[in-house]
Amino acid sequence: MEENGELLLATIIWFTGLSGAGKSSLAQRLYEALSSLNKRAKILDGDIIRREIHINLDFSPEAIIINNRLIAELCLRYQKDYDYLLVAVIAPFAEVRQKTREILGDNLVEVYVKASLETVVKRDSKGLYQTNV
C-alpha cells in the first residue's frame, strides 16, 4: 500500500491471553467490522498456523516461543499487503512479547484478552487445563 509515494504498513493487533480467553473470537469480529469498512485485514490465528504451517510445534514453553517468533516473521511478510493484521496467539512470556515489539516496531498494538480461569477451563477445547484427579 502506498499513500503519496510512502509505503504504508499494516497495523498489527496482537491479541494475547490464556487459551480459551476469546482471542480468536475477538479477532474474527474485528475482521468482520474492518471488512465492512472496506479495510483489508488478515487473521493469523496461532491454532491454525500450528495446524497448517508449524505442525511440529506443541504447547511446551520452547514451542510457544518459536511459534510466536515465526508468527511475527509472517507479519513482516504480510504487512505490505493489508491494512490490518489480526494475530490471535498465546504469548505468555514477557521476553517474547518484547522481542515481537522489536521485530514489528511501532505498528504493533498488543491487546491482552482477560478471562477467568473458570471461563477458560469451561472453554478448554484443547485439553490444556485437564487434570489427572
C-alpha positions as CSV (number, residue, x, y, z in Angstrom):
1,M,0.0,0.0,0.0
2,E,1.2,3.4,-0.8
3,E,0.0,6.9,0.0
4,N,1.7,9.9,-1.5
5,G,4.6,7.7,-2.5
6,E,5.1,6.5,1.0
7,L,4.8,2.8,1.8
8,L,2.2,2.2,4.5
9,L,2.5,-0.9,6.6
10,A,-0.4,-2.7,8.3
11,T,-1.4,-2.1,11.9
12,I,-0.8,-5.3,13.7
13,I,-3.2,-6.1,16.5
14,W,-1.7,-8.9,18.6
15,F,-4.3,-10.5,20.8
16,T,-2.8,-12.4,23.7
17,G,-4.1,-14.2,26.7
18,L,-4.9,-17.7,28.0
19,S,-6.1,-20.4,25.8
20,G,-9.8,-20.1,25.6
21,A,-9.9,-16.4,26.6
22,G,-11.6,-15.4,23.4
23,K,-8.7,-14.1,21.3
24,S,-9.8,-15.8,18.1
25,S,-13.4,-14.7,18.5
26,L,-12.4,-11.1,19.0
27,A,-10.1,-11.2,16.0
28,Q,-12.9,-12.6,13.9
29,R,-15.4,-9.9,15.0
30,L,-12.8,-7.2,14.3
31,Y,-12.0,-8.7,10.9
32,E,-15.7,-8.6,10.0
33,A,-16.0,-5.0,11.2
34,L,-12.9,-3.9,9.3
35,S,-14.1,-5.7,6.1
36,S,-17.4,-3.9,6.3
37,L,-15.4,-0.7,6.2
38,N,-13.5,-1.9,3.1
39,K,-10.3,-2.4,5.0
40,R,-8.0,-5.2,4.0
41,A,-7.4,-7.5,7.0
42,K,-5.9,-10.9,7.6
43,I,-6.2,-13.1,10.7
44,L,-3.2,-15.0,11.8
45,D,-4.5,-17.4,14.4
46,G,-2.0,-19.3,16.4
47,D,-4.0,-22.6,16.4
48,I,-4.5,-22.5,12.6
49,I,-0.8,-21.7,12.0
50,R,0.2,-24.6,14.2
51,R,-2.1,-26.9,12.3
52,E,-1.2,-25.8,8.8
53,I,2.4,-24.4,9.0
54,H,4.1,-25.1,12.2
55,I,2.8,-28.7,12.5
56,N,5.7,-29.9,14.7
57,L,5.2,-27.4,17.5
58,D,3.4,-28.4,20.7
59,F,2.5,-26.1,23.6
60,S,5.8,-26.5,25.5
61,P,7.4,-23.2,26.5
62,E,10.1,-23.7,23.9
63,A,7.5,-24.3,21.1
64,I,5.4,-21.3,22.2
65,I,8.5,-19.1,21.9
66,I,9.3,-20.4,18.5
67,N,5.7,-20.2,17.3
68,N,5.5,-16.5,18.4
69,R,8.7,-15.6,16.6
70,L,7.5,-17.4,13.4
71,I,4.2,-15.6,13.5
72,A,6.0,-12.2,14.0
73,E,8.0,-13.1,10.8
74,L,4.8,-13.9,9.0
75,C,3.5,-10.5,10.0
76,L,6.6,-8.9,8.4
77,R,5.9,-10.8,5.2
78,Y,2.2,-9.8,5.0
79,Q,2.2,-6.2,6.4
80,K,2.6,-4.5,3.0
81,D,-0.5,-6.2,1.6
82,Y,-3.0,-5.4,4.3
83,D,-4.3,-2.5,6.4
84,Y,-4.6,-4.7,9.5
85,L,-3.1,-8.0,10.6
86,L,-5.0,-9.6,13.5
87,V,-3.0,-12.0,15.5
88,A,-4.6,-14.4,18.0
89,V,-1.9,-16.3,19.9
90,I,-0.9,-17.5,23.3
91,A,2.1,-15.3,24.2
92,P,2.7,-15.8,27.9
93,F,6.3,-14.8,28.1
94,A,7.2,-11.1,28.5
95,E,10.6,-11.5,26.8
96,V,8.8,-12.9,23.7
97,R,6.3,-10.1,23.6
98,Q,9.3,-7.6,23.9
99,K,11.1,-9.4,21.0
100,T,7.9,-9.2,19.0
101,R,7.8,-5.5,19.6
102,E,11.4,-5.2,18.4
103,I,10.6,-7.2,15.3
104,L,7.4,-5.5,14.4
105,G,8.0,-1.9,15.5
106,D,5.6,0.9,16.0
107,N,2.8,-0.7,14.1
108,L,2.2,-3.3,16.8
109,V,-0.7,-2.9,19.2
110,E,-0.8,-5.6,21.9
111,V,-4.2,-6.5,23.4
112,Y,-4.4,-8.7,26.5
113,V,-7.7,-10.6,26.5
114,K,-8.5,-11.3,30.1
115,A,-10.7,-14.3,31.1
116,S,-11.0,-16.0,34.4
117,L,-9.6,-19.5,35.0
118,E,-13.1,-20.8,35.4
119,T,-14.1,-19.4,32.0
120,V,-11.1,-20.8,30.1
121,V,-11.4,-24.2,31.8
122,K,-15.1,-24.4,30.6
123,R,-13.9,-23.4,27.0
124,D,-10.9,-25.9,27.0
125,S,-11.2,-27.4,23.6
126,K,-7.5,-28.5,23.5
127,G,-7.4,-30.3,26.9
128,L,-4.8,-27.9,28.2
129,Y,-6.5,-27.4,31.6
130,Q,-7.3,-31.1,32.2
131,T,-6.1,-32.5,35.5
132,N,-5.5,-36.2,36.3
133,V,-7.5,-36.0,39.5
